[in-house]
Amino acid sequence: MGNYFPYAFEDKRYHTWNYHLKNKFGQKIFKVALDGGFDCPNRDGTVAHGGCTFCSAAGSGDFAGNRAEPIEVQFKKIKERMHEKWSEGQYIAYFQAFTNTHAPVEVLKEKYEPVLKEDGVVGLSIATRPDCLPDDVVEYLAELNQRTYLWVELGLQTVHQSTSDLINRAHDMQTYYDGVTKLRKHNINVCT
């Protein structure tokens, strides 16, 4: 039998990320999860302490590289691990652990720019919080968006303020809306 669903592989009833990337780039693309050594404003006291209840000790970057190693070393090691599963493919460098825009723009450049020069990198995915998108960071992301395939991953977890309070998220829906609006103003891809 054939595939009855035109926007997915293997008869899935939804448009898969794998399908999207293969159609965009013509081959397998996989995310290489990195730890940029960032902190979180919900842990370091900038907005709160203790972090979100759902976030691990590794800042939900449990499968990311070792933060003690340079980004280029992390990238190489994780890439090699990925190639044990897939023999061919290109990469999206994925800054996953903690809040990857919680630093001055110059620090962000020191982290992001080297990995964009790695062979086979077709894009960048940045996990962050909507309350960590000051204007200068958004302007830098807009510039990156002109040079590479960029996605910004914004944590939302819930639309209900009572649940947000319970999980200690330490930002509200308006902050989320504002963050999405800032990013979309520059045509930056956002996923939640």
N, C-alpha and C positions, 0 to 999 in steps of 0.2 A: 504494500500500500504506500501511497505517496504522502508527502507532508501536506496536511490540510490547512496549515496555518502559515501564511506567506511571510510573516515577519519573525520567524523563529526557526531553529533547527530542531530536529528530533521531536516533532509534534508537540512542542510546548505551546501553551495557550497564551503566551505573553511574549512581548518583544524583549529578548534577552540582551544583556550587556555583551555577551560573546558574539551574538549575531550582529549587533550594532558595530562593534569594533572590527569584525572581519569584513563587513561590508564597507566600512570607511577606509580601512587600511589594506584590504586584500589579503590578509593573513592573520594568524593567531597573534594576539596582543595580550600580554599579561602584566599585572601590576607587580612592581617590585617594592615591597613594603619597607620603608626606611624610618629610622628614629633620628630626627634632627637635633635631639638634645633640648627641646623646648620644655617649658613647664606649662602649667594651666592656671589661669587667673582664679579658678575656683579651688585651687590648692595652695597657691602661694600668698593668698591674702589680698590680692588685687580687688577681687569682688567678694570672696568668701574663703572659707577654710574647709578642709575635709574632702572636697571633691564630690562629684556625683556618685550616688550609691551604686550605679551600674558600671562604673568605670573601674578597670582593674588597676593593680599597682603599677603596671607598665603603661598606664594611660591609654588603655584599649589598643595598644600596639604590641600585643603579646607575640605576634609572628613577625614583627619588624626586626630590622637589624639591631646590632649592639650599639647603643648610644655612645659607648666609650671609643668606638672606632670612627675614623673619618667616613663621611658619606660615600666617597668613592670606593672604599673598602667594603662597606656594607652592601653597596650596589652590586659589586662583583660577586660577593659570596651568595647573596640571595638569588642573583641571576643564575649562577651555576646550579643552585638548588632547583630552580624552576626548570632548567634545561634537563634535569633528571626525569622530569615528567613530560615535557614537551621538547622535542629536538630542535624545533625552529620557532621563531617568533620574534617580535619586537616588544618594546617595553613602555609602560607608563610608570614613571618614578612616582611612588606613592608615599608622601609624608603623612604617616598614619598616627604615630604615637603622640598623645597629649594635644596641645593647641598650637598648630604650626604657623600661626601668624601672630603669636604672642611674643613679639620681639620687634626692635627697630628694623626699618627697611634694610639697612646695611647688613644686619645679621641675616635677614631672610635671603638677601642676595648671596651671601657667603655660603649658605646652605643649598639654595636652589640652582644657582648658575653652574656649579661644577657638574652636577648630574645631568643637566641638559646637554652637556658636551659629550656625554658617553655615547659610544656607538650603539645604534639601534633604538635610542630613546625617541619616541614619537610624541610624548606628552607628559604632563605633570598633573597629579591629583593631590590636593592639599586638604587635609581634614582640619577643621577649626571650629570655633564658636562664633556666633553672629555678633557677640559683644567684643570681638577682637578684630574688627575691620575698620580701623581709623582711615581717614581719607587718604593719607600717604600710602598706606598698605594697599588700599583698593586701586590707587593709581598705578602702583607697581604691578599688581595683578593684571590690570588692564593692559599694561605694556607686555607682560608675559603672554597674555591672551593673543596678542598680535604675532607672537613668535612661535608659539607651540599650541598643541591641543591641550587646553586647560580645563580642569574641573575643580570646583571648590565644594567640598563636602561639609555641609553645615549640620551640626547636631541639633535635633529637635526633640526626639523621643516621645513627646506628647504635646497636644494642643491645650490640655487642661491645666490651668494654673495650680489647682490643688494637687495634682499629681506631680507637677514640676517642683512644687514646694517639698513634697514628700521625698522625692529623689534628689533633692538639693541641687537642682540644675543651676540655680542662681542667675537665670535670665528669663524674661517673659516673652510672650508671643509678639509683642510690638517690637522688641529687640530683634527677634527672628525676621519679622517682616521687613524691618529697616535694613538688615543685612542682605537679604535676598534682593531688595530693591536696589541697593548700592551696586551689587554685583551685576544684576541684569541690565542696569543702566549702561554698562560697558560690554554687554553681550557675553558675559562670562557664564559658562555652564555651571549650574548648581544642582547638586543632588542632596537629598536628605535621607 
